[in-house]
Amino acid sequence: MSIDAYLSHLRVERRLPPNTVESYARDLGHLAAFAERRGKAIETLDRQDLEAFARALMTAGLAPRSVARAVACVRGFYRFLVLDRRLSADPADDLHAPRAWPALPKFLSVEEVDRLIAQPDASTPRGLRDRALIELLYATGMRVTELLSLRAGDLNLSAGYLTCTGKGDKQRIVPMGHDAATWVGRYLKEARPALLGKRSSPWLFVNARGGARLTRVGFWKVLKGYGLAAGLRAALSPHVLRHSFATHLLERGADLRAIQLMLGHADLSTTQIYTHVLEARLRAVYDRYHPRS
């Protein structure tokens, strides 16, 4: 088999380290599986096939460095087949990895968000506050500073929106879902008075000791703890929920301009990083279904 011959060449003649040969074997195994899905032998793949393979690696979520290594492996493999007179022409000549997309911010799946939101014990004042915090952050995509700077008068729970003050003291109106409005309403009636005691505070969300405004560090610790309890592997921060909000809206067909307004981005180009979620999916669909891809 061509792959076995090439790997033997790497081990015996080029004397590459065993780990490197194993990496090449995995890459060529992926190429063989790709060829089988296309109903071709690996020796008959053409340049379009190989470009589609490289794009498939990228859309599958491999790191750019891993994709570049796999493409280099493919080039070496076909160069060997030509030198060994198994092929008359090299289909991988000058093949390059696709240009890496800008790194997509980390975000949670809908199921992971559901697990996270279910963690606080809403039977306690602190747990009810935390449930309202997480619900509202995911429902609005606000920055953590914007969330913690809210005052009770910024909310219109019956109409389902709030007024948020963002960067440069610019205000924007952000809708919130029914669930978030319900939990914030419960927090206002049941938990906030218990947390404040006889004290007063202009801030919507207060801490459990002294009734002062909840700090960024304090909320980050709270969120991290619930993330660990929910079994989330990725490092969790308030910004991850902001990214999850935007990504989930876009996946369900929301207009990019509307997402820009809700996030408070001054420039649409800032919001466009989220379109790579769709670009990856579109590329994979095209490569799979288009007859001349």
C-alpha positions as CSV (number, residue, x, y, z in Angstrom):
1,M,0.0,0.0,0.0
2,S,1.3,3.5,-0.9
3,I,0.9,4.8,2.7
4,D,2.8,1.9,4.2
5,A,5.6,2.4,1.6
6,Y,5.8,6.1,2.5
7,L,5.9,5.6,6.2
8,S,8.6,2.9,5.8
9,H,10.5,5.4,3.7
10,L,10.2,8.0,6.5
11,R,11.4,5.5,9.2
12,V,14.2,3.7,7.3
13,E,15.6,6.2,4.8
14,R,14.8,9.5,6.4
15,R,15.1,8.2,9.9
16,L,12.4,10.5,11.3
17,P,11.6,10.2,15.0
18,P,8.8,7.6,15.8
19,N,6.5,10.4,17.1
20,T,6.8,12.3,13.8
21,V,6.1,9.1,11.8
22,E,3.0,8.4,14.0
23,S,1.7,12.0,13.3
24,Y,2.2,11.5,9.6
25,A,0.4,8.1,9.8
26,R,-2.6,9.8,11.4
27,D,-2.7,12.5,8.8
28,L,-2.5,10.0,6.0
29,G,-5.2,7.9,7.7
30,H,-7.5,11.0,7.6
31,L,-6.6,11.4,3.9
32,A,-7.4,7.8,3.2
33,A,-10.8,8.1,5.0
34,F,-11.5,11.3,3.0
35,A,-10.7,9.5,-0.3
36,E,-13.0,6.6,0.7
37,R,-15.9,9.0,1.3
38,R,-15.3,10.3,-2.2
39,G,-15.3,6.9,-3.6
40,K,-11.7,7.2,-4.8
41,A,-8.3,5.5,-4.2
42,I,-5.9,7.8,-2.5
43,E,-3.6,7.7,-5.5
44,T,-6.4,9.1,-7.8
45,L,-7.2,12.2,-5.7
46,D,-6.7,15.4,-7.8
47,R,-5.8,18.9,-6.8
48,Q,-9.5,19.9,-6.1
49,D,-9.8,16.9,-3.9
50,L,-6.8,17.8,-1.9
51,E,-7.8,21.4,-1.5
52,A,-11.2,20.2,-0.2
53,F,-9.4,17.9,2.2
54,A,-7.4,20.8,3.6
55,R,-10.5,22.9,4.0
56,A,-12.3,20.0,5.7
57,L,-9.5,19.8,8.3
58,M,-9.9,23.5,9.0
59,T,-13.7,23.3,9.3
60,A,-13.4,20.3,11.6
61,G,-11.8,22.6,14.2
62,L,-8.1,21.5,13.9
63,A,-5.6,24.1,15.0
64,P,-3.9,26.0,12.1
65,R,-0.6,24.5,13.0
66,S,-2.1,20.9,12.8
67,V,-3.6,21.7,9.5
68,A,-0.3,23.0,8.1
69,R,1.5,19.9,9.3
70,A,-1.1,17.7,7.6
71,V,-0.8,19.6,4.3
72,A,3.0,19.3,4.5
73,C,2.6,15.6,5.1
74,V,0.3,15.3,2.0
75,R,2.8,17.2,-0.1
76,G,5.6,14.9,1.0
77,F,3.5,11.8,0.4
78,Y,2.6,12.6,-3.2
79,R,6.1,13.8,-3.9
80,F,7.3,10.4,-2.8
81,L,4.7,8.7,-5.1
82,V,6.1,10.6,-8.1
83,L,9.7,9.9,-7.2
84,D,8.8,6.2,-6.7
85,R,7.1,6.2,-10.1
86,R,3.8,5.3,-8.6
87,L,2.3,8.5,-10.1
88,S,3.3,10.5,-13.2
89,A,2.2,13.9,-11.9
90,D,2.1,15.5,-8.4
91,P,-1.5,16.7,-7.5
92,A,-0.2,18.3,-4.3
93,D,2.5,20.4,-5.9
94,D,2.5,23.8,-4.1
95,L,-0.5,22.8,-2.0
96,H,-1.0,25.1,1.0
97,A,-3.2,25.1,4.0
98,P,-6.2,27.5,3.9
99,R,-5.7,30.9,5.5
100,A,-6.5,30.6,9.1
101,W,-9.7,32.4,10.2
102,P,-9.4,34.8,13.2
103,A,-9.7,32.9,16.4
104,L,-13.4,32.5,17.4
105,P,-14.1,33.4,20.9
106,K,-14.9,30.5,23.2
107,F,-18.6,29.9,23.7
108,L,-20.8,27.4,25.4
109,S,-23.3,25.1,23.7
110,V,-27.0,25.6,24.5
111,E,-26.9,22.4,26.6
112,E,-23.9,23.7,28.6
113,V,-25.7,27.0,29.2
114,D,-28.7,25.1,30.5
115,R,-26.5,23.1,32.9
116,L,-24.8,26.3,34.1
117,I,-28.1,28.2,34.7
118,A,-29.4,25.2,36.7
119,Q,-26.6,25.3,39.3
120,P,-27.6,28.1,41.7
121,D,-29.8,27.1,44.6
122,A,-32.7,29.5,44.0
123,S,-34.2,28.7,47.4
124,T,-31.6,31.0,49.0
125,P,-31.2,34.8,48.5
126,R,-27.7,34.4,47.2
127,G,-28.6,31.6,44.9
128,L,-31.6,33.5,43.6
129,R,-29.4,36.5,42.9
130,D,-26.9,34.3,41.0
131,R,-29.6,32.7,39.0
132,A,-30.9,36.1,38.0
133,L,-27.4,37.3,37.1
134,I,-26.6,34.4,34.9
135,E,-30.1,34.4,33.2
136,L,-29.8,38.2,32.5
137,L,-26.2,38.0,31.2
138,Y,-27.0,35.2,28.8
139,A,-30.3,36.8,27.8
140,T,-28.7,40.2,26.9
141,G,-25.0,39.6,26.1
142,M,-24.0,42.6,28.2
143,R,-20.5,43.2,29.2
144,V,-19.9,42.3,32.9
145,T,-19.3,46.0,33.8
146,E,-22.6,46.9,32.2
147,L,-24.4,44.2,34.0
148,L,-23.1,45.1,37.4
149,S,-23.7,48.8,36.8
150,L,-27.4,48.3,36.3
151,R,-29.8,50.1,38.6
152,A,-33.4,48.9,39.3
153,G,-34.7,51.9,37.3
154,D,-32.9,50.7,34.2
155,L,-35.3,47.7,33.9
156,N,-38.7,47.5,32.3
157,L,-39.6,43.9,33.2
158,S,-43.2,44.1,31.9
159,A,-42.0,45.2,28.5
160,G,-39.0,42.9,28.5
161,Y,-36.1,45.3,28.0
162,L,-33.5,47.3,29.9
163,T,-31.4,50.4,29.3
164,C,-27.7,49.7,29.4
165,T,-24.9,52.2,29.7
166,G,-21.9,50.9,27.7
167,K,-18.5,52.2,26.6
168,G,-18.2,56.0,26.3
169,D,-21.3,56.3,28.5
170,K,-23.4,55.4,25.4
171,Q,-26.9,54.1,26.3
172,R,-28.6,51.4,24.4
173,I,-31.9,49.4,24.8
174,V,-31.4,45.7,25.1
175,P,-34.3,43.2,25.0
176,M,-34.4,40.4,27.5
177,G,-36.3,37.1,27.4
178,H,-39.3,36.1,29.5
179,D,-37.2,33.7,31.6
180,A,-34.6,36.4,32.5
181,A,-37.3,38.9,33.3
182,T,-39.1,36.4,35.6
183,W,-35.9,35.6,37.5
184,V,-34.9,39.2,37.9
185,G,-38.4,40.0,39.1
186,R,-38.2,37.2,41.7
187,Y,-34.7,38.5,42.8
188,L,-36.1,42.0,43.3
189,K,-39.0,40.8,45.4
190,E,-37.4,38.0,47.4
191,A,-33.6,38.1,47.4
192,R,-32.5,41.7,47.2
193,P,-34.3,42.9,50.3
194,A,-32.9,40.0,52.2
195,L,-29.3,40.7,51.0
196,L,-29.6,44.4,51.8
197,G,-31.3,44.1,55.2
198,K,-31.9,47.6,56.5
199,R,-29.4,49.1,54.1
200,S,-30.2,50.7,50.8
201,S,-28.3,50.6,47.5
202,P,-28.8,52.2,44.0
203,W,-27.4,49.1,42.3
204,L,-29.5,46.3,41.1
205,F,-27.1,43.5,42.1
206,V,-25.6,43.6,45.5
207,N,-23.2,41.3,47.4
208,A,-24.2,39.0,50.2
209,R,-22.1,40.9,52.8
210,G,-22.8,44.6,53.4
211,G,-25.1,45.1,50.5
212,A,-22.5,46.9,48.3
213,R,-22.4,46.6,44.6
214,L,-21.2,43.2,43.4
215,T,-17.7,43.5,41.9
216,R,-16.3,42.1,38.7
217,V,-14.0,39.8,40.6
218,G,-16.8,38.7,42.9
219,F,-19.0,37.8,40.0
220,W,-16.2,36.1,38.1
221,K,-15.5,33.8,41.1
222,V,-19.3,33.1,41.4
223,L,-19.5,32.1,37.8
224,K,-16.3,30.0,37.8
225,G,-17.7,28.0,40.7
226,Y,-20.9,27.3,39.0
227,G,-19.0,26.3,35.8
228,L,-17.0,23.8,37.7
229,A,-20.2,22.4,39.4
230,A,-21.8,22.1,35.9
231,G,-18.8,20.1,34.7
232,L,-17.8,22.7,32.0
233,R,-14.3,21.9,30.7
234,A,-13.6,25.3,29.2
235,A,-12.5,28.2,31.4
236,L,-15.6,30.1,32.2
237,S,-15.8,33.9,32.4
238,P,-18.6,36.5,31.9
239,H,-17.3,37.2,28.4
240,V,-17.8,33.5,27.4
241,L,-21.5,34.0,28.1
242,R,-21.5,37.2,26.0
243,H,-20.0,35.2,23.2
244,S,-22.5,32.4,23.7
245,F,-25.3,34.9,23.4
246,A,-24.1,36.3,20.1
247,T,-23.2,32.9,18.6
248,H,-26.5,31.3,19.5
249,L,-28.5,34.2,18.0
250,L,-26.5,34.0,14.8
251,E,-26.9,30.3,14.5
252,R,-30.6,30.7,14.7
253,G,-30.7,33.3,11.9
254,A,-30.5,36.6,13.7
255,D,-29.4,39.6,11.7
256,L,-25.8,40.6,12.2
257,R,-26.7,44.3,12.5
258,A,-29.2,43.5,15.2
259,I,-26.6,41.6,17.1
260,Q,-24.2,44.5,16.8
261,L,-26.7,46.9,18.3
262,M,-27.5,44.5,21.2
263,L,-23.8,44.0,21.9
264,G,-23.0,47.7,21.8
265,H,-20.3,47.3,19.1
266,A,-19.5,50.7,17.6
267,D,-18.3,49.0,14.3
268,L,-19.9,46.1,12.5
269,S,-16.5,44.6,11.8
270,T,-16.1,43.8,15.5
271,T,-19.3,41.8,15.4
272,Q,-18.3,40.0,12.2
273,I,-15.9,37.6,14.0
274,Y,-19.0,35.6,14.9
275,T,-19.8,35.0,11.2
276,H,-17.0,32.4,11.2
277,V,-19.4,30.0,12.9
278,L,-21.5,30.1,9.7
279,E,-18.6,30.3,7.3
280,A,-17.2,27.0,8.6
281,R,-20.5,25.3,8.4
282,L,-21.2,26.7,4.9
283,R,-17.8,25.5,3.7
284,A,-18.4,22.0,5.0
285,V,-21.8,21.8,3.4
286,Y,-20.5,23.1,0.1
287,D,-17.6,20.6,0.1
288,R,-19.9,17.7,0.9
289,Y,-22.8,18.4,-1.4
290,H,-21.7,20.5,-4.4
291,P,-21.1,18.2,-7.4
292,R,-18.0,20.1,-8.5
293,S,-16.5,21.0,-5.2
